[in-house]
């Protein structure tokens, strides 16, 4: 996975970043922490402009989230229950939690979309219930972009800071990115394995 990320960044530049961030939000196991961390390192090396990097990453993120939002609009709230009953373990959700999410979205939809942008996995999956409850597309796009911009700028800034101060450790970037990606996947698998529906807790 790390080589795939590095190859896209090296070969496709800003477009590669946008594609990676789009994919990260369609397939959550691809971690934005790694993508934007490496993008920030490229900023420190003079290969990217910081704010252009942030802008294209936000664009890719918003498009990726809009895919899940669109799926949510298409499925609708009432048609979700059979899917949750069957695949709830893989989303670590049961129907009781979905109902709570539904109620929260009715009351605090915009704030939830914004805050969840800072949460692993949830920052992508939050788009699904947003679509299901029929949240305004304009509100969804604005709050997704706002939260994403803060998160992405922080990650890129950290990567740039690391790249400027620890250039002598550049050979460790690939292995470090692999470790971060492995930790994200391991956390997800742990949640899947240990997850139990409410009625079994």
PyMOL commands that set and color helices and strands:
alter all, ss='L'
color gray80, all
select helices_A, chain A and resi 2-26+32-44+50-75+81-91+95-116+122-132+137-165+167-194+198-200
alter helices_A, ss='H'
color red, helices_A
deselect
rebuild
show_as cartoon
